[in-house]
Each structure stands twice: as structure tokens, then as C-alpha cells.
């Protein structure tokens, strides 16, 4: 599987059969020229995960791409054909399997801020449980009975996130590889990457991706 990080939460996942772009938002760049996409998946409606004004040009360059969104995002995409999914749903996209997981809620930013929907996307081969998890903006656990994922896209910093909690999530998930994402709100994300590296569970490698460069995980 190859990953390309376009900054913040935006990642291109190439499974060998499917090219899936997740969360092309306002803090991400370089994804605009992509072609050959099979799907664009959105975890939730916040602007750093989706800029609706940039989506039409991307879809014109990828006319066969499906747009997969959470229930909260659907209201922003009235002019775009899209599919609404929620935790418990499972999709087949170009030979890849995408399971929608989590409790359906974004992590709490503050009790006074209304809760919105959030999808975690667990991605793998069509005949096997997922091996990569993009949790969106929540500490999404795996469904019971599944082995740890091989690759966890690990949120690094956010208004809802404390780095100690992110480390505890990393330790609980015990992936083979953790790829830090959601870093754009930090001036010096390397400080958090160092904490992840030093405090990761035994057997987990923290792999920081070079921006806009495909890397094998």
C-alpha cells in the first residue's frame, strides 16, 4: 500500500487496485492535480477536512470517482453527487474494502460547541479486514475481534486533542506503523512526532511522510 500525505488530514491511499483520497481540506495542497481517483472520502464537515469550493474541479479531473461522506457533510454538497455512509456501513471500491467505524461522533472540542458526525474509515483488501485506519477527528477504536491495524493515521494536534491522549491512543491501537497527520495547527509538529516516536508501543514505527511524495507503508 502506498500513501501520499498532502498535509493535515488529506491522504491519498493507493491499495494497488484502488486510489482513495481522504479529506481534501483547507490546510492541504497538492491534491488538486490528482487523476485516476476511484473515490473521495470525507470524514466530517469541518473546513480543514473539506473545502466544497475546491471539490468540483477535482471531480471534473476524476469523473468516475465516488464521493463518500458522513451525514453532516451531505448538506454542504447539494450540487455534487455523493453517497452518505455511517458507522456500520461497508463499501467495495475498485477492489478495496472500506468499513465505516466509530461511534459516529466527532471528538468533543468544548461542551458548548454542538457535536457533529464523524466517520472513521478502515481500508483493506476486499476479502480481508482493513489494514489502514483514518479515524477523522476522534479516537476511533477498532471493532471487537479485529487484529491491530498495520497502519494508523494518527492525529497529531487539534483543538480537541491533548498529546498525552494521542500517545495513549497510539499505545492502545498498537499498529505496525503510525503515520502522523492533522498537524497543520502546529508551528513545530516535529516536537509531537518526537513524543510519538519516544513513547510508541514496542513494535510500532512512527513514519513521518514527506509531503506530496508517495511512500510505501
FITI-664045 format. One record per residue: chain; y, x, z of N, C-alpha, C, O in turn; residue in one letter; residue number from 1. Coordinates in steps of 0.1 Angstrom, whole numbers, plus 5000, padded with zeros to 4 digits. Example, Ala and Ser with C-alpha at 12.3 -4.5 7.8 and 13.67 -1.06 7.14 Angstrom:
BEGIN
A;4943;5132;5078;4955;5123;5078;4967;5132;5078;4967;5142;5085;A;1
A;4978;5128;5071;4989;5137;5071;5000;5129;5079;5011;5134;5080;S;2
// end
This chain:
BEGIN
A;4988;5008;5000;5000;5000;5000;5012;5009;5000;5013;5019;5007;X;1
A;5022;5005;4992;5035;5013;4991;5046;5004;4996;5047;4992;4994;X;2
A;5055;5011;5004;5067;5004;5009;5079;5011;5005;5080;5023;5003;X;3
A;5090;5003;5002;5103;5008;4999;5113;5001;5008;5114;4989;5007;X;4
A;5120;5009;5016;5130;5003;5025;5144;5003;5019;5149;5014;5015;X;5
A;5150;4992;5017;5163;4991;5011;5174;4989;5022;5185;4984;5020;X;6
A;5171;4994;5034;5180;4993;5045;5178;4980;5053;5175;4969;5048;X;7
A;5180;4981;5066;5179;4970;5076;5166;4963;5074;5155;4970;5076;X;8
A;5165;4950;5072;5153;4943;5072;5146;4941;5058;5135;4935;5057;X;9
A;5152;4947;5048;5148;4945;5034;5137;4955;5031;5140;4967;5031;X;10
A;5125;4951;5027;5114;4960;5024;5107;4954;5012;5104;4942;5011;X;11
A;5104;4963;5002;5095;4960;4991;5081;4964;4995;5079;4976;4998;X;12
A;5072;4955;4994;5058;4958;4997;5050;4957;4984;5050;4946;4977;X;13
A;5043;4967;4980;5035;4968;4968;5021;4970;4972;5017;4981;4976;X;14
A;5013;4959;4971;4999;4960;4976;4989;4965;4966;4978;4968;4969;X;15
A;4994;4968;4954;4986;4972;4943;4983;4961;4933;4980;4963;4921;X;16
A;4984;4948;4938;4983;4936;4930;4996;4928;4930;5000;4921;4920;X;17
A;5003;4929;4941;5015;4920;4943;5027;4929;4947;5026;4939;4954;X;18
A;5039;4925;4942;5051;4931;4946;5060;4920;4954;5064;4910;4948;X;19
A;5061;4922;4967;5067;4912;4975;5080;4918;4982;5079;4929;4988;X;20
A;5091;4912;4980;5104;4916;4986;5107;4907;4997;5108;4895;4996;X;21
A;5109;4913;5009;5112;4906;5021;5127;4908;5026;5131;4920;5026;X;22
A;5134;4897;5028;5147;4897;5035;5158;4906;5028;5163;4916;5034;X;23
A;5162;4903;5016;5173;4909;5009;5186;4904;5014;5192;4895;5009;X;24
A;5191;4910;5025;5203;4905;5032;5216;4914;5030;5216;4923;5021;X;25
A;5226;4911;5037;5239;4917;5035;5240;4932;5038;5248;4939;5033;X;26
A;5231;4936;5047;5232;4950;5051;5223;4959;5043;5221;4971;5046;X;27
A;5217;4953;5032;5207;4961;5024;5213;4962;5010;5219;4953;5005;X;28
A;5209;4974;5004;5214;4976;4990;5203;4983;4982;5194;4989;4988;X;29
A;5204;4982;4969;5194;4989;4960;5183;4980;4955;5176;4983;4945;X;30
A;5181;4968;4961;5171;4959;4957;5175;4951;4944;5167;4945;4938;X;31
A;5188;4951;4941;5193;4942;4931;5187;4946;4917;5187;4937;4909;X;32
A;5183;4958;4915;5178;4962;4902;5163;4960;4900;5157;4964;4890;X;33
A;5156;4955;4911;5142;4954;4910;5137;4944;4900;5144;4934;4897;X;34
A;5126;4947;4894;5119;4938;4884;5105;4937;4888;5100;4945;4896;X;35
A;5097;4928;4882;5083;4927;4884;5079;4921;4897;5068;4923;4902;X;36
A;5089;4914;4904;5085;4908;4917;5077;4896;4915;5079;4888;4906;X;37
A;5067;4895;4924;5059;4882;4925;5064;4872;4934;5062;4860;4933;X;38
A;5072;4877;4945;5077;4867;4954;5089;4874;4962;5089;4886;4964;X;39
A;5098;4866;4966;5109;4870;4976;5106;4861;4988;5107;4849;4987;X;40
A;5104;4868;4999;5101;4861;5012;5113;4863;5022;5118;4874;5023;X;41
A;5117;4852;5028;5128;4852;5038;5122;4848;5051;5116;4838;5053;X;42
A;5125;4856;5061;5120;4853;5075;5129;4843;5082;5124;4834;5089;X;43
A;5142;4843;5080;5151;4833;5086;5165;4834;5079;5167;4842;5071;X;44
A;5174;4825;5084;5186;4822;5076;5198;4831;5079;5208;4830;5072;X;45
A;5197;4841;5088;5209;4849;5091;5213;4858;5079;5204;4862;5071;X;46
A;5226;4860;5078;5231;4867;5066;5226;4881;5064;5225;4886;5053;X;47
A;5221;4888;5075;5216;4901;5073;5201;4901;5068;5195;4911;5066;X;48
A;5196;4889;5066;5183;4887;5060;5183;4880;5047;5173;4881;5039;X;49
A;5194;4873;5044;5195;4866;5031;5210;4864;5028;5217;4859;5036;X;50
A;5214;4869;5016;5227;4865;5011;5225;4856;4999;5221;4861;4988;X;51
A;5226;4843;5000;5223;4834;4990;5231;4837;4977;5225;4834;4966;X;52
A;5243;4842;4977;5250;4845;4965;5244;4856;4957;5247;4857;4945;X;53
A;5236;4865;4963;5230;4876;4956;5216;4873;4950;5211;4880;4942;X;54
A;5211;4861;4955;5197;4858;4951;5196;4854;4936;5186;4858;4930;X;55
A;5205;4846;4930;5203;4841;4916;5202;4853;4907;5193;4852;4898;X;56
A;5210;4863;4908;5209;4875;4899;5195;4882;4900;5189;4885;4890;X;57
A;5190;4883;4912;5177;4889;4914;5166;4880;4908;5157;4886;4902;X;58
A;5168;4867;4909;5157;4858;4903;5158;4858;4888;5148;4856;4882;X;59
A;5170;4859;4882;5171;4860;4868;5164;4872;4862;5158;4872;4852;X;60
A;5164;4883;4870;5156;4895;4866;5141;4894;4869;5133;4902;4865;X;61
A;5138;4884;4877;5124;4882;4881;5120;4867;4880;5118;4860;4890;X;62
A;5120;4862;4868;5119;4847;4866;5106;4842;4871;5105;4829;4873;X;63
A;5095;4850;4873;5083;4845;4878;5081;4846;4893;5071;4842;4898;X;64
A;5091;4851;4900;5090;4853;4914;5091;4840;4922;5100;4832;4919;X;65
A;5082;4838;4931;5083;4826;4940;5092;4830;4951;5093;4841;4956;X;66
A;5100;4820;4956;5109;4822;4968;5103;4814;4979;5101;4802;4979;X;67
A;5099;4822;4990;5092;4816;5001;5102;4817;5013;5106;4828;5016;X;68
A;5104;4806;5020;5114;4806;5031;5110;4798;5043;5100;4790;5042;X;69
A;5116;4800;5054;5114;4793;5066;5122;4779;5065;5130;4778;5057;X;70
A;5119;4770;5074;5125;4757;5073;5141;4758;5075;5148;4750;5068;X;71
A;5146;4767;5083;5160;4768;5085;5168;4773;5073;5179;4769;5070;X;72
A;5161;4782;5065;5168;4787;5053;5169;4777;5042;5177;4778;5033;X;73
A;5159;4768;5041;5158;4759;5030;5172;4752;5027;5175;4750;5015;X;74
A;5180;4749;5037;5192;4742;5034;5203;4750;5027;5212;4745;5022;X;75
A;5201;4763;5027;5210;4772;5020;5207;4774;5006;5215;4780;4998;X;76
A;5196;4769;5001;5190;4772;4988;5188;4760;4979;5178;4759;4972;X;77
A;5198;4751;4980;5196;4738;4973;5196;4740;4958;5190;4733;4950;X;78
A;5202;4751;4953;5203;4754;4938;5192;4763;4934;5191;4767;4922;X;79
A;5183;4767;4943;5172;4776;4940;5159;4770;4943;5157;4765;4953;X;80
A;5149;4771;4933;5136;4766;4936;5130;4774;4946;5130;4786;4946;X;81
A;5124;4768;4957;5118;4775;4968;5107;4767;4974;5105;4755;4972;X;82
A;5099;4774;4982;5088;4768;4989;5091;4771;5004;5094;4782;5008;X;83
A;5089;4760;5012;5091;4761;5026;5078;4763;5033;5069;4755;5031;X;84
A;5077;4773;5042;5065;4775;5050;5068;4777;5064;5080;4780;5068;X;85
A;5058;4776;5073;5060;4777;5087;5047;4783;5093;5037;4783;5086;X;86
A;5048;4788;5105;5036;4794;5111;5024;4785;5110;5024;4772;5113;X;87
A;5013;4791;5107;5000;4783;5104;4997;4782;5089;4986;4779;5086;X;88
A;5007;4784;5081;5005;4783;5066;4999;4797;5061;5002;4807;5067;X;89
A;4992;4796;5050;4986;4808;5044;4988;4806;5029;4986;4795;5023;X;90
A;4992;4817;5022;4996;4817;5008;4988;4828;5001;4984;4838;5006;X;91
A;4985;4825;4988;4979;4836;4979;4990;4839;4969;4995;4829;4962;X;92
A;4994;4851;4968;5005;4855;4959;5000;4867;4951;4999;4878;4956;X;93
A;4996;4865;4938;4992;4876;4929;4981;4885;4936;4982;4897;4935;X;94
A;4972;4879;4942;4960;4886;4947;4963;4891;4961;4954;4898;4967;X;95
A;4974;4889;4967;4977;4892;4981;4976;4879;4989;4979;4868;4985;X;96
A;4973;4881;5002;4973;4870;5012;4985;4872;5021;4987;4882;5027;X;97
A;4992;4861;5023;5003;4861;5032;5001;4850;5042;5001;4838;5039;X;98
A;4999;4853;5055;4998;4844;5066;5011;4843;5073;5017;4853;5076;X;99
A;5016;4831;5076;5028;4829;5083;5025;4828;5098;5017;4819;5101;X;100
A;5030;4836;5106;5026;4836;5120;5038;4836;5129;5050;4837;5125;X;101
A;5036;4835;5142;5046;4835;5152;5047;4821;5159;5039;4812;5155;X;102
A;5057;4819;5167;5059;4805;5173;5069;4797;5166;5072;4786;5170;X;103
A;5075;4803;5155;5084;4796;5147;5099;4797;5151;5107;4792;5144;X;104
A;5101;4805;5162;5115;4806;5167;5120;4821;5166;5112;4830;5168;X;105
A;5133;4822;5163;5140;4834;5164;5141;4838;5178;5141;4830;5187;X;106
A;5141;4851;5181;5143;4856;5195;5156;4851;5200;5166;4849;5193;X;107
A;5157;4850;5213;5169;4845;5220;5180;4855;5219;5178;4867;5224;X;108
A;5192;4852;5214;5203;4861;5214;5211;4858;5227;5215;4868;5234;X;109
A;5214;4846;5229;5221;4841;5242;5217;4827;5243;5216;4819;5233;X;110
A;5215;4822;5256;5212;4808;5258;5222;4798;5252;5218;4787;5249;X;111
A;5235;4802;5250;5245;4793;5244;5244;4792;5229;5251;4784;5223;X;112
A;5236;4801;5223;5235;4801;5208;5223;4793;5204;5212;4796;5209;X;113
A;5225;4783;5195;5213;4775;5192;5202;4783;5185;5204;4792;5178;X;114
A;5190;4779;5188;5178;4785;5183;5176;4781;5168;5179;4770;5164;X;115
A;5171;4791;5161;5168;4788;5147;5154;4792;5144;5147;4798;5152;X;116
A;5149;4788;5132;5135;4791;5128;5134;4806;5124;5143;4812;5120;X;117
A;5121;4811;5126;5118;4825;5121;5103;4825;5118;5095;4821;5125;X;118
A;5100;4831;5106;5087;4833;5102;5083;4848;5103;5091;4856;5098;X;119
A;5071;4851;5108;5066;4864;5107;5056;4863;5095;5049;4854;5093;X;120
A;5056;4874;5087;5047;4874;5075;5037;4886;5077;5040;4897;5078;X;121
A;5024;4881;5077;5013;4891;5078;5006;4892;5064;5002;4882;5059;X;122
A;5006;4904;5059;5003;4906;5045;4991;4915;5044;4989;4925;5050;X;123
A;4982;4911;5035;4970;4919;5032;4963;4914;5020;4968;4907;5011;X;124
A;4950;4919;5018;4942;4915;5006;4938;4901;5007;4937;4895;5018;X;125
A;4935;4894;4996;4932;4880;4996;4920;4877;5004;4919;4866;5010;X;126
A;4910;4886;5005;4898;4883;5012;4897;4889;5026;4886;4890;5032;X;127
A;4908;4894;5031;4908;4901;5044;4920;4898;5052;4931;4894;5046;X;128
A;4919;4898;5065;4931;4896;5074;4942;4906;5070;4939;4917;5065;X;129
A;4954;4903;5073;4966;4911;5070;4966;4924;5076;4961;4926;5087;X;130
A;4971;4934;5069;4972;4948;5075;4986;4952;5077;4988;4963;5082;X;131
A;4996;4944;5073;5010;4948;5075;5018;4935;5080;5015;4924;5076;X;132
A;5026;4938;5090;5034;4926;5096;5049;4929;5095;5053;4940;5100;X;133
A;5056;4920;5090;5071;4919;5091;5074;4908;5100;5071;4896;5097;X;134
A;5078;4910;5112;5080;4900;5122;5093;4892;5121;5095;4882;5129;X;135
A;5102;4896;5112;5115;4890;5112;5122;4893;5125;5122;4905;5129;X;136
A;5129;4884;5131;5137;4887;5143;5130;4880;5155;5135;4871;5161;X;137
A;5119;4886;5159;5111;4881;5170;5100;4891;5173;5096;4898;5164;X;138
A;5095;4891;5185;5083;4899;5188;5071;4891;5185;5065;4885;5195;X;139
A;5067;4890;5173;5057;4881;5169;5043;4888;5172;5040;4898;5167;X;140
A;5035;4881;5180;5021;4886;5182;5012;4882;5171;5014;4873;5163;X;141
A;5001;4889;5171;4990;4886;5161;4982;4874;5167;4981;4872;5179;X;142
A;4977;4866;5158;4968;4855;5162;4956;4861;5169;4951;4872;5166;X;143
A;4950;4854;5178;4939;4858;5186;4927;4862;5177;4925;4855;5167;X;144
A;4920;4872;5180;4908;4876;5173;4910;4886;5161;4901;4891;5156;X;145
A;4923;4889;5158;4925;4898;5147;4926;4913;5153;4931;4915;5164;X;146
A;4921;4922;5145;4923;4936;5149;4938;4940;5147;4945;4933;5140;X;147
A;4942;4951;5154;4956;4955;5152;4960;4958;5137;4951;4962;5130;X;148
A;4972;4955;5134;4976;4958;5120;4977;4973;5118;4979;4980;5127;X;149
A;4975;4976;5105;4977;4991;5102;4991;4995;5102;4995;5006;5106;X;150
A;5000;4986;5097;5014;4989;5096;5023;4978;5102;5022;4966;5099;X;151
A;5031;4982;5112;5041;4973;5118;5055;4976;5114;5059;4988;5116;X;152
A;5062;4967;5108;5076;4969;5105;5084;4966;5118;5084;4954;5122;X;153
A;5089;4976;5125;5093;4975;5139;5108;4973;5140;5116;4982;5136;X;154
A;5113;4962;5144;5128;4960;5146;5133;4971;5156;5127;4973;5166;X;155
A;5144;4977;5152;5149;4988;5159;5161;4985;5168;5162;4990;5179;X;156
A;5170;4976;5163;5182;4973;5171;5187;4959;5166;5187;4956;5154;X;157
A;5192;4951;5175;5198;4938;5172;5205;4932;5184;5202;4937;5195;X;158
A;5213;4922;5182;5219;4916;5194;5209;4910;5204;5212;4908;5215;X;159
A;5197;4907;5199;5187;4901;5207;5177;4911;5213;5168;4908;5221;X;160
A;5179;4924;5209;5168;4934;5212;5173;4944;5222;5184;4949;5221;X;161
A;5164;4947;5232;5166;4959;5241;5155;4969;5237;5144;4965;5235;X;162
A;5159;4981;5235;5150;4991;5230;5137;4993;5239;5126;4995;5233;X;163
A;5138;4990;5252;5126;4991;5260;5117;4980;5256;5104;4982;5256;X;164
A;5122;4968;5253;5113;4957;5249;5106;4961;5235;5095;4957;5233;X;165
A;5114;4967;5226;5108;4971;5213;5097;4981;5215;5087;4981;5208;X;166
A;5099;4990;5225;5088;5000;5228;5076;4993;5233;5064;4996;5229;X;167
A;5078;4983;5242;5067;4976;5248;5060;4968;5237;5047;4966;5237;X;168
A;5067;4962;5227;5061;4955;5216;5052;4965;5208;5041;4961;5204;X;169
A;5058;4976;5205;5050;4987;5198;5037;4990;5205;5027;4991;5199;X;170
A;5038;4992;5218;5026;4995;5226;5016;4984;5226;5004;4986;5225;X;171
A;5021;4972;5226;5012;4960;5226;5005;4959;5213;4993;4954;5212;X;172
A;5012;4962;5202;5006;4960;5189;4997;4971;5184;4988;4969;5176;X;173
A;4999;4983;5190;4991;4995;5186;4988;4996;5172;4976;4998;5168;X;174
A;4998;4997;5163;4995;4998;5149;4991;5013;5146;4994;5022;5154;X;175
A;4985;5015;5134;4983;5029;5130;4996;5036;5126;4999;5047;5130;X;176
A;5005;5028;5120;5018;5033;5116;5029;5023;5119;5027;5011;5117;X;177
A;5040;5027;5125;5051;5019;5128;5063;5024;5119;5066;5035;5119;X;178
A;5068;5014;5112;5080;5017;5103;5092;5011;5108;5093;4998;5108;X;179
A;5102;5018;5114;5114;5012;5119;5122;5005;5108;5124;5011;5097;X;180
A;5126;4993;5111;5135;4985;5102;5146;4979;5111;5147;4982;5123;X;181
A;5155;4971;5105;5165;4964;5113;5174;4973;5121;5176;4972;5133;X;182
A;5179;4984;5114;5186;4995;5121;5201;4995;5118;5208;5003;5124;X;183
A;5206;4986;5109;5219;4988;5104;5230;4986;5114;5242;4990;5112;X;184
A;5227;4979;5125;5238;4977;5135;5240;4990;5144;5249;4990;5153;X;185
A;5232;5000;5142;5234;5013;5149;5241;5023;5142;5240;5025;5130;X;186
A;5250;5031;5149;5257;5042;5142;5247;5054;5141;5248;5061;5131;X;187
A;5238;5055;5150;5229;5066;5150;5214;5062;5153;5209;5063;5164;X;188
A;5208;5055;5143;5195;5050;5146;5184;5060;5149;5174;5057;5155;X;189
A;5187;5073;5146;5177;5083;5149;5174;5084;5164;5163;5089;5168;X;190
A;5184;5080;5173;5181;5080;5187;5170;5071;5191;5161;5074;5199;X;191
A;5170;5059;5184;5160;5049;5187;5146;5054;5181;5136;5052;5187;X;192
A;5147;5059;5169;5135;5064;5162;5128;5075;5171;5116;5075;5172;X;193
A;5136;5083;5178;5130;5093;5187;5123;5087;5198;5113;5092;5203;X;194
A;5129;5077;5204;5123;5070;5215;5110;5064;5211;5100;5065;5218;X;195
A;5110;5057;5199;5097;5052;5194;5086;5062;5192;5075;5060;5196;X;196
A;5090;5074;5187;5081;5085;5184;5075;5090;5198;5063;5092;5199;X;197
A;5084;5092;5207;5080;5098;5220;5072;5088;5229;5064;5093;5237;X;198
A;5074;5075;5227;5068;5065;5236;5058;5057;5229;5053;5048;5235;X;199
A;5055;5060;5217;5045;5052;5210;5031;5054;5216;5028;5064;5222;X;200
A;5022;5044;5214;5009;5045;5220;5001;5055;5213;5004;5059;5201;X;201
A;4991;5060;5219;4982;5071;5213;4976;5065;5200;4971;5054;5200;X;202
A;4976;5073;5189;4971;5069;5177;4981;5063;5167;4977;5060;5156;X;203
A;4993;5060;5172;5003;5054;5163;5013;5065;5159;5018;5073;5166;X;204
A;5015;5065;5146;5025;5074;5139;5038;5066;5136;5037;5055;5130;X;205
A;5049;5071;5140;5062;5064;5136;5066;5071;5123;5069;5083;5122;X;206
A;5068;5063;5112;5071;5068;5099;5085;5062;5094;5085;5050;5091;X;207
A;5095;5070;5095;5108;5066;5090;5109;5068;5075;5107;5079;5070;X;208
A;5111;5057;5068;5111;5058;5053;5125;5062;5048;5135;5058;5053;X;209
A;5124;5071;5038;5137;5074;5031;5141;5062;5023;5133;5056;5016;X;210
A;5154;5059;5024;5159;5047;5018;5158;5047;5003;5160;5056;4996;X;211
A;5153;5035;4997;5151;5033;4983;5141;5042;4976;5141;5044;4964;X;212
A;5132;5047;4985;5121;5056;4979;5108;5050;4983;5105;5048;4995;X;213
A;5099;5048;4974;5086;5043;4977;5077;5053;4984;5077;5065;4981;X;214
A;5071;5048;4995;5063;5056;5004;5049;5049;5006;5049;5037;5007;X;215
A;5039;5057;5006;5025;5052;5009;5023;5051;5024;5026;5061;5031;X;216
A;5018;5040;5029;5015;5039;5043;5000;5035;5045;4995;5033;5056;X;217
// end
